[in-house]
Amino acid sequence: MLLERNETAGSVISAPVSEQQKDWDYVHYWQLWHRNWDNLDVETIQRLCQLQGKSVLEVGCGDGRITTMLAPYCERILGVDLEPRFIEIGKQRIAESGLTNVELKVMDACRLELADESVDFVLFPWVLQMVSDPGAAVREAYRALRPGGMIVVIGLLSDADYDRIIDRFVPGVPRIDPIACYEEPLAEVFGVSKVEKIPDVPFAYFFGSKETAYDAFDFALDYWYGKKISSADRAEMQVMVDGYADGQKVRIIFPASVYVAAK
Ligand SMILES: C[S@@+](CC[C@H](N)C(=O)[O-])C[C@H]1O[C@@H](n2cnc3c(N)ncnc32)[C@H](O)[C@@H]1O
């Protein structure tokens, strides 16, 4: 069964006023970027993986967006991420949902605290390009997989609408190398003949309003690239963002290659 498209999302956890304001601002703005995917990534995982009765590991789960959406369809699911603040938010969401077969833990993809051959699926949605040693992460995934188990990598590509806007204000941002990030590690660990590639799926992301999109790009430029833009640049950024307006929303495409390999 496929999930409903997430057409109504657009809300984020509001930032509480406290001495941890800066931390929470980070989480607030991070969630502008990580909450409002259309659910094509979740649907793709469901199409590729027969989850019923299976145990699943999501590596780099962030705040558990995908983990919690998949939980109703599998026996049990564990989401792990390096960032404790995201895991904390995800745990709150799970507590509110009443789901009992999902767990989130702080853990490094390159040092999984899991027994050998203990899970049926390992998922890497939008993660491997961020991991410092993708080879180590794929080796760990292989170790944790049962024989016959499967890895699914959703590998972000660099020619996203996002890059077109960021590049205008921060020239020379390094591009993702899909060979080094995804293809070589998978081929080395699973064997080249076992790796199947679904090329360039047009996954999409939306903001609930143009103002939210402007805020998200302001944040991205400042926090992720250290670039405080001038008011003239901001006006130009807003015109670029408006080019992706779709009714009241702003919809941008994040192309990704999807890789699947069985152990
Ligand atoms: C783009 S987010 C994707 C989040 C989630 N999979 C989703 O699609 O909503 C990438 C996540 O990978 C995590 N990450 C990066 N390096 C990691 C590592 N070595 N081990 C575990 N998580 C890592 C980051 O903290 C971040 O939450």
The ligand as an SDF file (V2000), in Angstrom:
LIG
                    3D

 27 29  0  0  0  0  0  0  0  0999 V2000
   19.7380   15.1540    4.2060 C   0  0  0  0  0  0  0  0  0  0  0  0
   19.4900   14.4540    5.8000 S   0  0  0  0  0  0  0  0  0  0  0  0
   18.3510   13.1360    5.4370 C   0  0  0  0  0  0  0  0  0  0  0  0
   17.4310   12.7880    6.5930 C   0  0  0  0  0  0  0  0  0  0  0  0
   16.3960   11.6820    6.3230 C   0  0  0  0  0  0  0  0  0  0  0  0
   16.9780   10.4890    5.7270 N   0  0  0  0  0  0  0  0  0  0  0  0
   15.2790   12.1950    5.4510 C   0  0  0  0  0  0  0  0  0  0  0  0
   15.2890   11.9280    4.2450 O   0  0  0  0  0  0  0  0  0  0  0  0
   14.3940   12.8870    5.9670 O   0  0  0  0  0  0  0  0  0  0  0  0
   21.0250   13.5980    6.0440 C   0  0  0  0  0  0  0  0  0  0  0  0
   21.2160   13.1180    7.4620 C   0  0  0  0  0  0  0  0  0  0  0  0
   22.3940   12.3120    7.5160 O   0  0  0  0  0  0  0  0  0  0  0  0
   22.9810   12.4780    8.7960 C   0  0  0  0  0  0  0  0  0  0  0  0
   24.3770   11.9990    8.7720 N   0  0  0  0  0  0  0  0  0  0  0  0
   25.4340   12.5530    8.1550 C   0  0  0  0  0  0  0  0  0  0  0  0
   26.5530   11.8060    8.3800 N   0  0  0  0  0  0  0  0  0  0  0  0
   26.1690   10.7620    9.1490 C   0  0  0  0  0  0  0  0  0  0  0  0
   26.8540    9.6520    9.7250 C   0  0  0  0  0  0  0  0  0  0  0  0
   28.1860    9.4650    9.5510 N   0  0  0  0  0  0  0  0  0  0  0  0
   26.1680    8.7750   10.4760 N   0  0  0  0  0  0  0  0  0  0  0  0
   24.8380    8.9500   10.6880 C   0  0  0  0  0  0  0  0  0  0  0  0
   24.1290    9.9820   10.1650 N   0  0  0  0  0  0  0  0  0  0  0  0
   24.7810   10.8810    9.4050 C   0  0  0  0  0  0  0  0  0  0  0  0
   22.8140   13.9620    9.0640 C   0  0  0  0  0  0  0  0  0  0  0  0
   22.9110   14.2710   10.4460 O   0  0  0  0  0  0  0  0  0  0  0  0
   21.3970   14.2160    8.4940 C   0  0  0  0  0  0  0  0  0  0  0  0
   20.4290   14.1100    9.4860 O   0  0  0  0  0  0  0  0  0  0  0  0
  1  2  1  0
  2  3  1  0
  2 10  1  0
  3  4  1  0
  4  5  1  0
  5  6  1  0
  5  7  1  0
  7  8  2  0
  7  9  1  0
 10 11  1  0
 11 12  1  0
 11 26  1  0
 12 13  1  0
 13 14  1  0
 13 24  1  0
 14 15  1  0
 14 23  1  0
 15 16  2  0
 16 17  1  0
 17 18  1  0
 17 23  2  0
 18 19  1  0
 18 20  2  0
 20 21  1  0
 21 22  2  0
 22 23  1  0
 24 25  1  0
 24 26  1  0
 26 27  1  0
M  CHG  2   2   1   9  -1
M  END
$$$$
